[in-house]
Amino acid sequence: LLNYLLLLGWSLDDKTERLDREAMVRHFSLERVQSSPASFDPAKLLAFQEQYLRELPAARKLELCLPYLKRAGLVGSPPTDGERALAAAVLDAAADRVKVAGDVLDYADFFTPDDELAYDPKAFDKRLARPPEAAALLAGFRDRLAAAASFDAAALEDELRAYVEERGVKLGAVIHALRVATTGKAVGFGMFEILEVLGRARSLARIDRALARL
């Protein structure tokens, strides 16, 4: 915020935008303040926010996001070790999608109990209910997940690619249904990272619930 406010009507040169507080104090002078009115640009402010948040250590980023999860009732106060670990994993997987600390609430579905996950009705209908083979393909891959030797993102991607090749279908025939079944939404970060963050037991529980709903 200070970095952005500093540049409202003042500049060091024609290329420098990032300055730490020491550099601000050292270089600022009224002589370089422009006489014309400055314009407030929210997009520029957000760009500064994104840059600074991206560069924060993971532990500090977690501490900034946890209060939003607490106020939303998604974690305890204080959070348990398990809740902290889950939040850290979500932030790591979401990466630059979290532009301000409150964006962590875009991933509330990870903190929702598996039997209370809400589905986007349009996404559920389009990706699970309407495609004639969606249920069978999802059920088949569910069994593959249950037997997977490893449950990390890279191994799970290999499992799905092998599965669709065996079935003679495109990746999209399974992955879109899988995303809605596990997150309730049609969009999000990487599907295989989603499965890894949820873990085997939660992923299977969510898929079973979606299949039962079908």
MODELLER restraints for C-alpha pairs under 7 A, 6 or more apart:
rsr = mdl.restraints
at = mdl.atoms
rsr.add(forms.Gaussian(group=physical.xy_distance, feature=features.Distance(at['CA:3:A'], at['CA:18:A']), mean=6.86, stdev=0.5))
rsr.add(forms.Gaussian(group=physical.xy_distance, feature=features.Distance(at['CA:3:A'], at['CA:19:A']), mean=6.49, stdev=0.5))
rsr.add(forms.Gaussian(group=physical.xy_distance, feature=features.Distance(at['CA:4:A'], at['CA:45:A']), mean=6.07, stdev=0.5))
rsr.add(forms.Gaussian(group=physical.xy_distance, feature=features.Distance(at['CA:4:A'], at['CA:48:A']), mean=6.96, stdev=0.5))
rsr.add(forms.Gaussian(group=physical.xy_distance, feature=features.Distance(at['CA:8:A'], at['CA:38:A']), mean=5.44, stdev=0.5))
rsr.add(forms.Gaussian(group=physical.xy_distance, feature=features.Distance(at['CA:9:A'], at['CA:33:A']), mean=5.52, stdev=0.5))
rsr.add(forms.Gaussian(group=physical.xy_distance, feature=features.Distance(at['CA:9:A'], at['CA:34:A']), mean=5.19, stdev=0.5))
rsr.add(forms.Gaussian(group=physical.xy_distance, feature=features.Distance(at['CA:9:A'], at['CA:38:A']), mean=5.13, stdev=0.5))
rsr.add(forms.Gaussian(group=physical.xy_distance, feature=features.Distance(at['CA:10:A'], at['CA:32:A']), mean=5.91, stdev=0.5))
rsr.add(forms.Gaussian(group=physical.xy_distance, feature=features.Distance(at['CA:10:A'], at['CA:33:A']), mean=4.53, stdev=0.5))
rsr.add(forms.Gaussian(group=physical.xy_distance, feature=features.Distance(at['CA:10:A'], at['CA:34:A']), mean=6.11, stdev=0.5))
rsr.add(forms.Gaussian(group=physical.xy_distance, feature=features.Distance(at['CA:11:A'], at['CA:32:A']), mean=6.76, stdev=0.5))
rsr.add(forms.Gaussian(group=physical.xy_distance, feature=features.Distance(at['CA:49:A'], at['CA:100:A']), mean=6.93, stdev=0.5))
rsr.add(forms.Gaussian(group=physical.xy_distance, feature=features.Distance(at['CA:50:A'], at['CA:99:A']), mean=5.00, stdev=0.5))
rsr.add(forms.Gaussian(group=physical.xy_distance, feature=features.Distance(at['CA:50:A'], at['CA:100:A']), mean=6.90, stdev=0.5))
rsr.add(forms.Gaussian(group=physical.xy_distance, feature=features.Distance(at['CA:53:A'], at['CA:99:A']), mean=6.96, stdev=0.5))
rsr.add(forms.Gaussian(group=physical.xy_distance, feature=features.Distance(at['CA:54:A'], at['CA:96:A']), mean=6.63, stdev=0.5))
rsr.add(forms.Gaussian(group=physical.xy_distance, feature=features.Distance(at['CA:62:A'], at['CA:88:A']), mean=6.14, stdev=0.5))
rsr.add(forms.Gaussian(group=physical.xy_distance, feature=features.Distance(at['CA:64:A'], at['CA:101:A']), mean=5.96, stdev=0.5))
rsr.add(forms.Gaussian(group=physical.xy_distance, feature=features.Distance(at['CA:65:A'], at['CA:101:A']), mean=4.83, stdev=0.5))
rsr.add(forms.Gaussian(group=physical.xy_distance, feature=features.Distance(at['CA:65:A'], at['CA:102:A']), mean=6.34, stdev=0.5))
rsr.add(forms.Gaussian(group=physical.xy_distance, feature=features.Distance(at['CA:65:A'], at['CA:104:A']), mean=6.40, stdev=0.5))
rsr.add(forms.Gaussian(group=physical.xy_distance, feature=features.Distance(at['CA:68:A'], at['CA:102:A']), mean=5.95, stdev=0.5))
rsr.add(forms.Gaussian(group=physical.xy_distance, feature=features.Distance(at['CA:69:A'], at['CA:75:A']), mean=5.83, stdev=0.5))
rsr.add(forms.Gaussian(group=physical.xy_distance, feature=features.Distance(at['CA:69:A'], at['CA:105:A']), mean=6.78, stdev=0.5))
rsr.add(forms.Gaussian(group=physical.xy_distance, feature=features.Distance(at['CA:70:A'], at['CA:76:A']), mean=6.14, stdev=0.5))
rsr.add(forms.Gaussian(group=physical.xy_distance, feature=features.Distance(at['CA:70:A'], at['CA:77:A']), mean=6.23, stdev=0.5))
rsr.add(forms.Gaussian(group=physical.xy_distance, feature=features.Distance(at['CA:74:A'], at['CA:111:A']), mean=5.78, stdev=0.5))
rsr.add(forms.Gaussian(group=physical.xy_distance, feature=features.Distance(at['CA:75:A'], at['CA:83:A']), mean=6.26, stdev=0.5))
rsr.add(forms.Gaussian(group=physical.xy_distance, feature=features.Distance(at['CA:89:A'], at['CA:197:A']), mean=6.20, stdev=0.5))
rsr.add(forms.Gaussian(group=physical.xy_distance, feature=features.Distance(at['CA:90:A'], at['CA:197:A']), mean=6.76, stdev=0.5))
rsr.add(forms.Gaussian(group=physical.xy_distance, feature=features.Distance(at['CA:93:A'], at['CA:193:A']), mean=6.35, stdev=0.5))
rsr.add(forms.Gaussian(group=physical.xy_distance, feature=features.Distance(at['CA:94:A'], at['CA:189:A']), mean=5.89, stdev=0.5))
rsr.add(forms.Gaussian(group=physical.xy_distance, feature=features.Distance(at['CA:98:A'], at['CA:104:A']), mean=6.33, stdev=0.5))
rsr.add(forms.Gaussian(group=physical.xy_distance, feature=features.Distance(at['CA:109:A'], at['CA:117:A']), mean=6.62, stdev=0.5))
rsr.add(forms.Gaussian(group=physical.xy_distance, feature=features.Distance(at['CA:109:A'], at['CA:183:A']), mean=5.91, stdev=0.5))
rsr.add(forms.Gaussian(group=physical.xy_distance, feature=features.Distance(at['CA:114:A'], at['CA:202:A']), mean=6.73, stdev=0.5))
rsr.add(forms.Gaussian(group=physical.xy_distance, feature=features.Distance(at['CA:114:A'], at['CA:205:A']), mean=6.73, stdev=0.5))
rsr.add(forms.Gaussian(group=physical.xy_distance, feature=features.Distance(at['CA:114:A'], at['CA:206:A']), mean=5.86, stdev=0.5))
rsr.add(forms.Gaussian(group=physical.xy_distance, feature=features.Distance(at['CA:117:A'], at['CA:184:A']), mean=6.61, stdev=0.5))
rsr.add(forms.Gaussian(group=physical.xy_distance, feature=features.Distance(at['CA:118:A'], at['CA:184:A']), mean=5.78, stdev=0.5))
rsr.add(forms.Gaussian(group=physical.xy_distance, feature=features.Distance(at['CA:119:A'], at['CA:184:A']), mean=4.04, stdev=0.5))
rsr.add(forms.Gaussian(group=physical.xy_distance, feature=features.Distance(at['CA:119:A'], at['CA:185:A']), mean=6.42, stdev=0.5))
rsr.add(forms.Gaussian(group=physical.xy_distance, feature=features.Distance(at['CA:120:A'], at['CA:184:A']), mean=5.78, stdev=0.5))
rsr.add(forms.Gaussian(group=physical.xy_distance, feature=features.Distance(at['CA:120:A'], at['CA:185:A']), mean=5.66, stdev=0.5))
rsr.add(forms.Gaussian(group=physical.xy_distance, feature=features.Distance(at['CA:123:A'], at['CA:180:A']), mean=6.76, stdev=0.5))
rsr.add(forms.Gaussian(group=physical.xy_distance, feature=features.Distance(at['CA:123:A'], at['CA:185:A']), mean=6.42, stdev=0.5))
rsr.add(forms.Gaussian(group=physical.xy_distance, feature=features.Distance(at['CA:123:A'], at['CA:186:A']), mean=5.72, stdev=0.5))
rsr.add(forms.Gaussian(group=physical.xy_distance, feature=features.Distance(at['CA:124:A'], at['CA:180:A']), mean=6.33, stdev=0.5))
rsr.add(forms.Gaussian(group=physical.xy_distance, feature=features.Distance(at['CA:127:A'], at['CA:176:A']), mean=6.06, stdev=0.5))
rsr.add(forms.Gaussian(group=physical.xy_distance, feature=features.Distance(at['CA:127:A'], at['CA:177:A']), mean=5.00, stdev=0.5))
rsr.add(forms.Gaussian(group=physical.xy_distance, feature=features.Distance(at['CA:128:A'], at['CA:134:A']), mean=5.58, stdev=0.5))
rsr.add(forms.Gaussian(group=physical.xy_distance, feature=features.Distance(at['CA:128:A'], at['CA:135:A']), mean=6.63, stdev=0.5))
rsr.add(forms.Gaussian(group=physical.xy_distance, feature=features.Distance(at['CA:128:A'], at['CA:177:A']), mean=5.40, stdev=0.5))
rsr.add(forms.Gaussian(group=physical.xy_distance, feature=features.Distance(at['CA:129:A'], at['CA:214:A']), mean=6.47, stdev=0.5))
rsr.add(forms.Gaussian(group=physical.xy_distance, feature=features.Distance(at['CA:134:A'], at['CA:173:A']), mean=6.98, stdev=0.5))
rsr.add(forms.Gaussian(group=physical.xy_distance, feature=features.Distance(at['CA:134:A'], at['CA:174:A']), mean=6.92, stdev=0.5))
rsr.add(forms.Gaussian(group=physical.xy_distance, feature=features.Distance(at['CA:134:A'], at['CA:177:A']), mean=6.72, stdev=0.5))
rsr.add(forms.Gaussian(group=physical.xy_distance, feature=features.Distance(at['CA:135:A'], at['CA:211:A']), mean=6.55, stdev=0.5))
rsr.add(forms.Gaussian(group=physical.xy_distance, feature=features.Distance(at['CA:137:A'], at['CA:174:A']), mean=6.34, stdev=0.5))
rsr.add(forms.Gaussian(group=physical.xy_distance, feature=features.Distance(at['CA:138:A'], at['CA:174:A']), mean=6.22, stdev=0.5))
rsr.add(forms.Gaussian(group=physical.xy_distance, feature=features.Distance(at['CA:138:A'], at['CA:177:A']), mean=6.94, stdev=0.5))
rsr.add(forms.Gaussian(group=physical.xy_distance, feature=features.Distance(at['CA:138:A'], at['CA:178:A']), mean=6.65, stdev=0.5))
rsr.add(forms.Gaussian(group=physical.xy_distance, feature=features.Distance(at['CA:142:A'], at['CA:204:A']), mean=6.63, stdev=0.5))
rsr.add(forms.Gaussian(group=physical.xy_distance, feature=features.Distance(at['CA:142:A'], at['CA:207:A']), mean=6.99, stdev=0.5))
rsr.add(forms.Gaussian(group=physical.xy_distance, feature=features.Distance(at['CA:151:A'], at['CA:196:A']), mean=6.07, stdev=0.5))
rsr.add(forms.Gaussian(group=physical.xy_distance, feature=features.Distance(at['CA:151:A'], at['CA:200:A']), mean=6.72, stdev=0.5))
rsr.add(forms.Gaussian(group=physical.xy_distance, feature=features.Distance(at['CA:152:A'], at['CA:196:A']), mean=5.32, stdev=0.5))
rsr.add(forms.Gaussian(group=physical.xy_distance, feature=features.Distance(at['CA:153:A'], at['CA:192:A']), mean=4.60, stdev=0.5))
rsr.add(forms.Gaussian(group=physical.xy_distance, feature=features.Distance(at['CA:153:A'], at['CA:193:A']), mean=5.18, stdev=0.5))
rsr.add(forms.Gaussian(group=physical.xy_distance, feature=features.Distance(at['CA:153:A'], at['CA:196:A']), mean=5.66, stdev=0.5))
rsr.add(forms.Gaussian(group=physical.xy_distance, feature=features.Distance(at['CA:156:A'], at['CA:192:A']), mean=6.13, stdev=0.5))
rsr.add(forms.Gaussian(group=physical.xy_distance, feature=features.Distance(at['CA:157:A'], at['CA:192:A']), mean=6.12, stdev=0.5))
rsr.add(forms.Gaussian(group=physical.xy_distance, feature=features.Distance(at['CA:161:A'], at['CA:171:A']), mean=6.95, stdev=0.5))
rsr.add(forms.Gaussian(group=physical.xy_distance, feature=features.Distance(at['CA:164:A'], at['CA:170:A']), mean=6.22, stdev=0.5))
rsr.add(forms.Gaussian(group=physical.xy_distance, feature=features.Distance(at['CA:164:A'], at['CA:171:A']), mean=6.08, stdev=0.5))
rsr.add(forms.Gaussian(group=physical.xy_distance, feature=features.Distance(at['CA:176:A'], at['CA:186:A']), mean=6.95, stdev=0.5))
rsr.add(forms.Gaussian(group=physical.xy_distance, feature=features.Distance(at['CA:179:A'], at['CA:185:A']), mean=6.79, stdev=0.5))
rsr.add(forms.Gaussian(group=physical.xy_distance, feature=features.Distance(at['CA:179:A'], at['CA:186:A']), mean=6.41, stdev=0.5))
rsr.add(forms.Gaussian(group=physical.xy_distance, feature=features.Distance(at['CA:179:A'], at['CA:191:A']), mean=6.41, stdev=0.5))
rsr.add(forms.Gaussian(group=physical.xy_distance, feature=features.Distance(at['CA:180:A'], at['CA:186:A']), mean=5.60, stdev=0.5))
rsr.add(forms.Gaussian(group=physical.xy_distance, feature=features.Distance(at['CA:181:A'], at['CA:206:A']), mean=6.15, stdev=0.5))
rsr.add(forms.Gaussian(group=physical.xy_distance, feature=features.Distance(at['CA:181:A'], at['CA:207:A']), mean=5.35, stdev=0.5))
rsr.add(forms.Gaussian(group=physical.xy_distance, feature=features.Distance(at['CA:181:A'], at['CA:210:A']), mean=5.39, stdev=0.5))
rsr.add(forms.Gaussian(group=physical.xy_distance, feature=features.Distance(at['CA:182:A'], at['CA:203:A']), mean=6.21, stdev=0.5))
rsr.add(forms.Gaussian(group=physical.xy_distance, feature=features.Distance(at['CA:182:A'], at['CA:206:A']), mean=5.34, stdev=0.5))
rsr.add(forms.Gaussian(group=physical.xy_distance, feature=features.Distance(at['CA:182:A'], at['CA:207:A']), mean=6.17, stdev=0.5))
rsr.add(forms.Gaussian(group=physical.xy_distance, feature=features.Distance(at['CA:195:A'], at['CA:203:A']), mean=6.14, stdev=0.5))
